[in-house]
């Protein structure tokens, strides 16, 4: 039968008039064109060609099979009336309507009584955009003309009408209109909109309504690209009632206007109201990106991706930021721990230092790279370079240079909470470091009887002013201790004088201790830095570094002094040198980032070429090289964090590759999409959707075996996946395995009967299957069979066994299959060689319950016939009970009913013969009736 007779309506013109002979049961039954059937149904319902209720019903049922969601099948329901409801339902509806009407009237009355709306009506409504004038709602746009009732126009007679000049009067009217109407004045500048609305007298409901009105005006201005006006209206809305949407919208408008600080402030407000708002996080990340805070931007974007892993804007912005960071700042190290730098380099209270090292680090307790004790944050903390860039003051009077570039981190007031220390540390005075980068540890001292007042006189602490200080004589040690105490009390000028006397006395005494002299110069530099004398601070730090190269504290103080003098290049070099010595100094990291942005603005992209050479710090001076190995808990925490980070990055890469693969498929670039999906499977080998997508690419590239393999894997992960069944059917069709293709298509229709593509493919494959089965026997391959004459029955019975043993010797069969793949390989090997004995042994070693599972993907007529032959000839005599059990489970295999229909006459004869032999066997597990009942499922 030709294709035209099977599908006569493939080329039917839907727009043409329907012939009368198409209004027939046979034609409607064979028609597959949904639109044409809908047209036929409309004609039948209209009654143009007569009224045929049964034909209409038949057409509707056939159309419902093809397209259950067709609009032609929709029927109008009558309008519901009182009779359609019960008495209780109708009373409920009436009560709800009355309640709604009363609430509406009450709301309208309250709104009319509200004073806020009366003020708006009187004249507080903002002007129309692009216009410099506006008229209140209570007034009209044109003045009223006074009408003089005494002056009445007399009627004209016909003669006067004949003399009336129509054109002249029209010109007068046009002239008056042109003269009276003033020209329109357009205001191209920003309108003067009042940004505050007094809503104190309004109720909460009125505030919400009015705030939404103002927000809608801002949205309209935003859509018109008038961002300044949009910000004004959003501000009015927020002055009435603060909402998350208004803050978010105003932040977006301010980002477009490049008002970064205002946008940051709005994003912070949103996150205070709603901590995990994705829009606010994304916009704050955009602001951080433009302000150069790449680390903070990355953190915000990661939070967005945790909530929405496939957010394309977040993925794109995060990739840009990571690329920008890797390109612009490759030398920047990871964020380290905080470092506390003591200002007075004297080794007092060594016991406290050991206690400080033994105590675990708290979040608010800085830990020094020089293992210094935590000093109390009081007046005169020796100009701590680590705390100054972040604190709002150090508790004492600042006399440093008020340079504009440092105004953002200097201030008046108490110590910042970021640098709190434990209470027990405040009871002691720690004014020296126990170890420096280039010196040995000095001797510690104990508290004496002297008392000094710190912290503004709130606490008294005992200090031994005669305590020894390294190799200094007693007189110089006392001067240094007095300077330390004065500095802690905030008396920087007096402390500077004491340190100067100690330095002069050191020169006169002839003592040879460069370590102690370095400490004195460093402490005096701290006093100069407190007094704002940055130039002298630089000189003392340079002398200290000449005595002890790569000493950490002089480098930090000199860097701060350079920065206060706006000598950013030299400050950058010193900060980078500090990071070589101890990478955990967070203040140096922050300062490097800050100075980098300033240098980029100042020198442009080539700013690195103008920097002085950064000295290379020897390994012996690098403190972070000498750190103790981390504990097991720290290593475990790092490993868990690294694992989480790797999973997050893998998820981002997976989403990006999957999206790129989908885009390639849309463009028809299947080879490129194939590569992307393969990369996705390397990250997630158990993602079913990726296997089905890659199978589609294989089908488009006509690589049918690979497509079938991917579909098999997808079905192992999701046994009811329709796409996997359908695409495996297409792969089997490409491999000309029409029986397997038909089975898969039937499975698709069983899962979803509305898949029209599967139904069409099933019809086509059925035709192909019948054509393949209808081929003549001459088309099949013939093989030569040798015929040997024998004299007796013994040779005749031994010949087949000899031939079978020879075939068994030629091919090896795995008789202990552990999965469907191994079973299929063994069965195919035995069938290809005709070795029924090997097949019987394979079935004997296989549990009958597992047989349907092993045969689910490869069952066909030849396989069933071969299994029946093996059971009858080699297994029935040995173990009839096992044969019965195998037959009891074999018919439950998927597609068995389809395969049974395709069996030929000889194959059915072998099956009938098997059941006859089985019924004749004697067994305690089954009876003859059981065999007959089982045979009914086969024959």
N, C-alpha and C positions, 0 to 999 in steps of 0.2 A: 504494500500500500504506500502510495507516495505521501510526501509531507503536505501537499496541497489538500488532499482529501481529509487528512487528519486535522489540519488547522485551516479551515476555509476562510477565517476572518482575520488573518494576520495583516492583510492589506485593505481592510474595510475602511471606507471613508466615513468618519464619524459625522462630519458636517453635512453629508448628503442626506436626502430624505430616505426614510426607512421604507423599503418595498413591503408590500402586503405579504409576500411569501416568506418574509423573515419573521412574521408573527406566528411562529409555528413551534410546537414542542421540540421537534428534532433539531431545528436550527438553534433554538435557545439553549438546548442541552450541549451542543457542540461549540457554541460560541464562548470564547475566552476573553474577549475584549470587554473590559468593565464599563468603559464609557459608552460603548455602543449598546450594551445591555441596559444601562441606565436610560438611554434614549428610548429603547423599546418599551421599557417599563412606564416611562412618562406617557407614551402614546397609548398604551393599553389602559392606563388609569384615566386618560382624558376622554376615552370613549369615542374617539374619532372614527375608528374602524369597528366599533361595536364593543359591547361589554362582555368580557370573558373572565369571570371571577377565578376559575380554576387555573387558567393560563396566567393570570396575574400572580396568583399565589406561587405557581411553579417558577415563574421568572424571578420572583423575590427570593425564593429559597436557593435558586442557582446563583443569583447575584450575591447572596449572603455567604455562600461557600467561597466565592472568589475574593470578595472584599467585605468582610463583616462590618467595617466602619464606613461604608458608602453612605453619602448624604441622601441618596434616593430612598434608602431604607428607613429614614427617620419619619416618624409619624407625629402629627401635631396632637398634643394633649389638650383637651378642653379646659377653658379657664375655670379655676376652682371657685365655687360659690359656697354659700352657707350650707347648702345641702351636702357638700363634699366632706364636711367635718362633723365630728360628734359635737354634742352640746358643750362638753367641757372644753374641747379644743377651740371651739368658736368663742366661748366666753374668755378664754385665755388671750386669744388674738385681739378681741375688743378691748380688754383691760390693758394690754400692752400698748395699743394705739392711743388710748386715752392718757396713759401715763407719759408716753412720749410727747404728746401734744402739750400736756401741762408743764413738763420739764422745759420744753422749747419756749413756751410763753414766759415762764419764770426766768429763764436765761436771758431772753430778749429784754425783759423788764429790768433786770439787774444791769445789763449792759447800757441801757438807756439812762439809768439813774447814775451810772458811774461818772465821776467828775473828770477822769482822765480822758475819756472820749469826747466830752464836751469841750475840753481845752483843745483837743486836736481839731475838732470841727471849727472852732473859732479862729484858728490861724496858725497852728503849730505844725501843720503838715509840710514836709520839705518840698522844694520846687521840683517841677518836672525836669528830667535830665535834658541837658543842652538848652535850657531856657533860663534867663536871668530873672524872670518874674513869675509869680504865681498868685492865684486868687483863692481865698478861703472858700470852703464848701458852702458857707452861708451867704456868699455874695455871688453876683453874676459877673461874667467877663465883660459886659458893656453897661454903661450908665443908663439909668432910666431917663426917658425923655418926658418932659412935662407936656401934658395935653391941655390946651386952653379950651374949656368947654364952651366959652362964650363965642369963640370964633368958629362959625359953622360954614361949611362949604356949600354954596348954593348949587343946585343942579343946573346942567347946561341944556340948552335947547338944541335942535338939530342943526341950525345954522352955525352955532358956535362949534359944534362937532365937525362940521365941514371945514372950518378955518383952523382946526387943531393941527399943529405941526408934530407929528408922532416922532420923527427922527430927532428933531431938536430936543424934545422932552427926554428922549432916551439918552442923548448925549449929556444933558444936564444931570440925569440920574447917575450915569457912569462917572461923571466928573466929581459929583459929591461923594460917591463911594470911594473913589481913589483918594480924595483929599481927607475924608474923615477917618479912614482906616490907617493907623500908623503902621510902618513897616515892622515886620517881625525881627526881633533882636535875638540872635543866637549867641549863647554864651559857650565859647569853646573851652574855657578854663574849668577848673574843678569847682563844683557848686559849694557854697558855704552851708554845709549841712550841720546842724547841731547834733553832736555825737552823744549827748546825754539826754535821757528822757526821765522825767520825774514820775515814777510809778509807785510812789509811797502810799498813795490813797487807793490803789487798785487792789482788788482781790487776787488770789492766786490764779484763778481761772482767767481773769482779765489779763493778768500779766503774761500768762502762757499764750493767749490768743494774740496779744499785741507783739510779743517777742517773735512769734512765728511770722507775723506780717512783716516785721522789719527784716527778718532773715530771708523771706521770699524776695523782698526788694533787693537785698544784697545778691541773691542768686541771679536775679534778672540782670543786675549790673555786671556780674561776673560773666554771664553768657554774652553780654554785649562788649566784653573786653575792657570795661571801665573798672579797673581793679581798685583805684583810689576810692571811687564811690562805693564799691562793694565793701571795702574795709570800713567805711563810715557807717553803712547800714548794719553790718555785723556788730560793730561797736555799740550802736543804738540797741540792737537786740540783746547784747550781753549786759548792757546797763539796766535793762528791764528784768531779765531773768537769764542766769548763766546756764547754758546748755552745751553738751558735748559737740553737737553738730555745728553750732555757731562758732565755737573755738576752732574746730577742725577747718571749717570753711575760711575763716579769717586767716588761719595759718597758711593755707594754700595760696590765698591772694597775696599775702605778704612775701611768700617765697617767690612768686612771680615778680613782685616789685623789688626783690632782693633786700628786703628788710629782715636780715637773718636773726637779729636778736629778738625782734618782736615775734617772729615766727617760732623761735625757740621757746619764748615765754608762753605762747598759746599752746604749744604741744605739751609743755610741762603741766599746764592747767588741765588739759584733757586727761593726761595720765594720772593726775591726782584724783580726778573724778572716776576714771575708768582705767585701771592700771595696765591692762593688756589690750588697749585699743589699737587695732592694726593700722588704721589710717594715721593716727598720731605717731606711732613708732616709725612708720615709713617716712613721714614728713620730717620727723626729727632726725632720722638718718640722712635725709637729703640736706638738711641744714648743717649737720655735722660734716658731711662730705664737702660742702662749699667752704666751711670754716676751717677745714684741714684736720678735724678730729676723726681720723679714719678708724681708730680702734673703737670709739664709741658708736660710730656709724655702723660698723660691722656687728657690734653687740645688738643694736636695735634691729638690724635686718635678720639676725639669727632668731630673735624672738618672734619676728613676723613669720619666718619660715617654720618655726615650731607650731604656730597656730595654723598656717596655711602653706604646706610644703611646696605647692605648685604655683605660688604667686609669681607671675613672670616679671613684674616690676622689681620685686625684692631680689630675685635671682640675678637679673641683669645688673642692678646697681651694686650688688655684693661682688659680682665678678669684676666690675670696673674698679671698685675700691681695692680689691685684693691685687689686681694688676697694677694699679697706681702705686700702692704701697711697695710692692716688690720692685718696681722700676725706680721710684724716686728715693726711697730710704732703704737700700739693701743692708746698710750697716747697722740699722737700728735693732737692738736686741730686745728680747722678750722682757716683759715687765717683771721686775725683781722685788725683793722685799725692801722695806723701809730701813733707812740708816740714820741713826742718831749721832750727830757730831758734837762732842763737848767742846766748849770754847776755851777752856783753860787747860792747858796740856800738863797737868800735874797728876800724879798717881796717888790721889787721896782715896782712902777707904777701899782698899783692895778686896776686903771681905764683902763689901756691897757689890762689887763688880762680879765676884764669883756667884753671889746670890742671884744677881741679875741674869747671868748666863745660865744658871740652873733652872730659873723660872721659865715656863713656856711663854712664848710670845703671844700677847693679846692683840686683837685688831687695833686697839687705840694706843698700843705701846710700841714706839719705834725701836728697831733693832739696828745697832750700828755695825757697819762693816769692820770698824776698828775695835769691836767688843768693848765699847764704852758703856758705862752705867747710865741708867736713865736719870737725867737731871730734872728737877722740878721746873715747870714752866712758870717762871717768876720774872721779875724785873732783872734785867742784866743777864741774859743767858748767853753772853759772849757772841752775839750776832750769828746765831746758828744758821748756817747756809741751808741746812736741810729743811728747816721749818719755815723760813721766811717766805718762800714763794707761795705757800699755801695758807699761812695763818693770817688772821686779821690784826695781828699785833702780838707782842711777846710779853705783855703785862707791864712793861716799863716804857718810859718816854723814848720815842724814836727821834733821832736827830740826823738820820741819813738823808741823802739827797732825794728830794721829791721829784725825781725825774718822771716824765710822763709815761715812760715805758714801764715803770715799776709801780705806778699808782694803783694798778689793779690788784696788787697783792700786798700792799702796805696799808696800814690803817691804825686807828687808835682804838684801844679797848683791850679786853682781856685775851687770854690765850685761846687759841682755836681748840675746839673739841677734838679735832682730828689728831692732836698730839698730846692727849691726856696721858698721864703716867699713873701707876698705882699709888695709893695713899702712903704705903710704907716707904716709897721712894722719896716722898716729899719730906719725910722726917730726917733725911740725911742730906748732906751736901756732897755732891759728886762733881768735882771740878777738874778732872784730868782723865786722860785715856791710859789704859793699861798696856796698849801695844800700838805702835805706829808702823807704817808701811816699811820704813827703812831704819828703825831703831829697835833695840832690845827692850824688854820690859824693865820699867823702873821700879824703885822701891815704893811700897805703899806706906801710908801713914795712918795713924789713928787719931781719933778726936781728942782734942785737948780741953783745957778749961776755958779758953776764950769763947766768947759768945758774939754772934753776929745776927743781925735782924734781916730777914729776907721776906719776900712776899709782902712788901708794904708794911712791915712791922707786925704782921699777924702771927708769926711764929719765930721763936728764938732757937737757934741751933748752935751747938758747941763746936768750935773750930779751933784746932791747935795751930796757931800761927808760927810756931817754932818747929813744925814738922819738917824733916829733911826732904829736899827735892833733888833727887838724882845726885850729881857730883858737885852741886852748888854749895858754896860756903854757907854757914848758918845765917849770916847777915843777908846774903842774897836770897836764900830760901825764904826768910821772913818777908822780904820785900815782895817776892812773888806771891806768897800766900796772902799778904795784905791786898795786893792787886786783884787776886782772885775774888776775895771777899767783897771788895769795893765794886767790882764788876757785877757780882751777883746782886748787890744792893742797888744797881742802876747808876752808880757814881762813875761814869765812864771816864770823865776827865781826870779824876783822882786816880783811878786804876791805871790810866795811861801814864801818869807821872810815876807811879810806883814801878811799872814795867820799864820805863825809860831809865830810872835810877838803877834797876837791876841789870839792865844791859850795859850801862856805863860802868857799874861796879864789876861786871864780868870782864870787861876790857882791861880795867886797871888791875884786877887780881891776877891776871895771867892764867886763869883756869883753862884747861883744854878739854872741853866737853861740847862738841858741836850739837849734840842732841838737845841739851838743855838750852843752848842759845837759840836753836831753831824754835823751841817751844816759846821762848820769850818774845821773839819776833812775831810769831804767829798770834800770840795773845794780844800784843800791842796792835797788830793789824786789825784784830777784831774790834778793839776800842776805836781805831780810826774809822772803821766801817760803820760803827754805831753813831759816831759824831758826824758822819757824812763826808769825811775827808777821804775820798776814794783814791786820790793820787798817792797819799802817804801809805794807805793800805796796800796798794800795789807794790810800792817800794819795799815795805817790810816783808810781804809775802815772797817777793823775788829773792830777798836776802835769805829767808828761811829755806827756800827751795835750793839755793846755792849750797847751803850747809847740808841739807837732807833732800836730795833729788827725789821727786815723785812722792812727796809727803802729801797725804790726802787733804788735810784741812787747809793748808796754805793755798793749794790749788783751787779749792772750792771758794775761799774768800776772795782770791784774786779774780776768779771768774765773775763773782758777784759785783766786784768793784768795776771790772771792765764793762759789765752789762749796764751798770748805773751811769757810766760815762758814754754809753751808746757806742762803745767799741766792740761791736758784736762779733767780728771775726775772731779777735783774740779770746773773747769770752767763750765762743764756740770751741776753739782749740782746747782751752783749759777744761771745759766740761767733758769733751771727748776723752781727754787724758784721764780724768777722774773715772770715767766708765771703763777704761782699760785697767785701772787699778782695782776697782770694785764695781762690778756690773750691777749690783743690787741697790745702788744709790738712786732712788726714785726721783729725787729732786733734780739730779743731773739729767735724767731722761726727759723730764718735763721741760727743763730749761733748753735742752737741745731742740726739742720740738718747737718751742716758742721762738727761739732765735732762727731756726730754719725758715719758718714762715716770714719772719722779718727780712731775712737775707734774700729770700726769693722775691719779695716785693721790692726790695732795694736794688738788687743786681740782676734780676731776671733768671732765666733758666741756667745761665752760665755762672751762677754764684759760687760754685765750688772752685772755679779757676782762680778766684780772688782770695782764697783762704791761705793763711800761712801753713807751713808744713806741720802736721800733727806728729809729735814725737812718739816713738815706739817704746812702750814700757816693758822692761825686762820681766821675765817670768818670776824672778825672785821678788819683785815688788807687786805682783798681781795678787791681791788678797783673795779674790774669788777662786784662784787656783788652789788655795790651801784650805778650802772649806772641808769640813768633815763629811763623810759619805752620808747620804740621807738614810733615815730609818726605813724599816720594812713597811710601816704604815704609809709613809710619804711615797715610797715607790709604788705601793699598791694604788694609792689615790691618783698618782700621776698616770699609771697604766689605765685605770678606769676612765680618767679624763681623756686620755689619748684615744681610747676605744670609742668613747662617745663622740669625740670630735671626728674620728675617722668615719663613724656611721653617719654623722650629719653631713660631712662632705660627700660621702658616697650617695646619700639620698639626694643631695643637690645635683651631683653629676648624673645620677640616674634619671631624675626628672628632666634635666636639660637634654640628655641624649634621647630620651623617649619623645620629647616634644620635637626635637630636630628630625627624628625618624618619621614622625607623623607628618611633618611639613614636607619631607621628601616624598612621601607616599602621595600626598595631595598634588605635588608637582609632577608625579609620574617618574621620579628618579628612584627606581626600586633598588638598584645596586647600592646606592649611597645609603638608603634607608636600611638595607640589610646589614651594613656595617654598624650603623648606630644601634640597631636592636641586638646585634651580637655583643657589643660593648655593654649594653644594659644587662644581658644575661650573665656576663662575667661578675657583675655586682650583685644581682639577685637571680640566681639560677632557678628559683621556684616561682617566678612571676608568670602566671598562666597567660595573661594578656599579651606579653611580649612574644611568647611562642606562637600564638595565633596571628599576631601581626607579622612576624617573620615568615610564617607559613604563607601568608598572602603574598609577600615579596617573592618567595620561591615559586609560587604559582604563576605570578606575572612573568617571571624569568624562565618558566617552563622547566624548572628543576623539581620534578614531581616526587622523586624518592625523598629528598630532603624535606619537602613540604609535608609528606605523610609522616615522617619521623617526628617533626615538630608537633603535628596534631596528636600523635600518639602520646607524646610527653605531656601535652596540655590536658588530654583526657585522663591521664594518670593523676594529675593534680586536681582537676575538676571534672568528674565523670559526666556531668550533665551540661557541659559547655556546648551550646548550639553552634557557635562559630567553628569550634574545632571539628565537630562532626561534619558540618557543611564543607569546610575546606579540605578535610580528609576525603570526602566524597569526590570533590573536584580533582584531587590528586590521584585517586583510584581511577577516575575516568581518564585522566591523562596517561595512566599506566595500563589502560584498557582492561582493568579489573572491574567489569561492569557489575558483577554480583556484589562485590564489597561496596561499590559505589551506591547501588540500590539499597543495600542494608543501611548505610549511613544516612542516606536521604530519608528513609523511613523513620529512622531514629530522630532526625530533626523535626519531621512532621509530628511525631509522637510527643516531643517536648513542646512544640509550638505549631499548631495546625495552620496558623495564619501566614507562614513563610511562603509567599508565592514563588520565590525563586527556586526553593527546594521542590515545590510541586512541579514546576516546569522542567527542572532538571530530571526529576524522577520519570516523567513521561518520556523524555528523550532517551534516558538511559535504558528504560524498559524496551523501547524499540531496538536499541543497539544490542541489548542482551538477547532478544529473540532472534535477531539477525545472526548473531554469533552462534546460537544454538541450532539454527536452521541450516547451517553449512553442511555440505555433503561429506560423507566419510572419506571421500577421496582427498579432501583438503587436509586431512590430518596426516601427520608424519607416520610413515610406516617403518617398521624395523624388521630385520631379517631374523627368522626363527629357524635354527637348524633342526632337521628331522632325522632321527637315527632309528634304524630298524633293530629291534631286540627280539630275543627268542623266548624269554620267559617273563613272568610277572615281576620277579624280584628286581630285574634291571629296570623295569618300567616304573616301579615305585621308588627306586633309588635315584633315578635321573633328576626329578625335580629337586630333591634334597641336595643333590650334588650341585645343581645349577644355583640353588638358593645359597648354599654355603660359599660357592665361588663369588656370588654377588656380595655376600656378607664380608668376604675377605677383601673385596675391592674398595669398600667404603666403611669408615668407622662411624658408629652411632653412639652418642652419649645416652646411656640407658638410665641415668639418674639426673633428671632435669629438676632444677630448683625454682625456675620461674617460667613465665610464658615464652620468653625469647628462646631459652634453651630447649624447651619442649617443642617449639615450632621448628627449630633447626634440626632436631633429632627426627621428628616426624617427617619432614621434607626429605631428609637424607634417606630414610627407610623407604619412603614412597617412590623416590626417583630410582632406587635400585630394585624395587619390587620385593623387598625383604620383609615379608609378613611376620617372620619369626622375631626379627628385631623390634618390629612395631608391637608385637604381643609382649615382649619383655619390657618395652617402654611403658605399656599400659599396666603391666603387672607391678611395676615400681612406682606408679602414680596413684595417688589417692583418688577414688572416684569423685569425691566432692570437689576436687580441684580441676577436674577435666573441663567443665564449662568455662572456667576462668581462663585456662590455658588456650582454649580454642576460640575465644570470643572474637579475636581480630583476624582469624585466618580460616574460618570454616567455609568450605565449599563442597560441591557434589563429589569431586574426586576424593577429598579427604574423608568424607563420611563413608564412601564405598570401600576405601582402603581399610578403614578402622573396622568395618563390619567383616571384611574378609579375614583380617588378622584375628579378630575375636573368634570367628567360626573355625578357622583352620588350625590355629596354634594355641589358643587359650581356653577354649570351651572344654576340651577333654581334661585339662589339668585342673582348672578351677572354675566350674560353672557359676558358683556363687559370685565370684568377682566379675564375671561377664554380666550377670544380672544387675549387679550394682552399677557397673559402668553404663549399661543401657538405661538404668533408672535416672541417671544424671545427665546423660548426653543430650536428651531431647529438651532440657532446660537451657541449652546454650542460646545466646543471642543469635538471631538470624536463622535458627534451625528450621522454622516453618517455611521461610523463603527458600532455603536450600532444598528442603524436601520436595517442593514443587518442581524444582529443576532436575530431579533425578531421572535418568534414562531407564528404559525397560530392564536392561541387564542388571543395573545397579539395584533396582527394586527387587529383582529376583534373588540377588545375593542376600538382601535384607530379609526377605521372606524365608529363605532357606535357613538363616541363622536362628530365627525365632522357632522354626520347626524343630531344629536340633536342640534348642534350649528347652523347649517344652517336653522333649523326650528324656532330658537329663533328670536324674534323681537328686533331690536336695531337700534339706530340712528348713532352709530359709525361705523358699518360695514354692508355690504350687503351680499347677498347670493353668488355673484360672488367673493367677497373678501374671503369668507370662502372656496370656491372651489379652488381658487388660493393657499390659505394657505395649503389646504389638499394635494395638489400635492407635497408639500415638505415633507409630512409625509407618505402618502400611495403610 
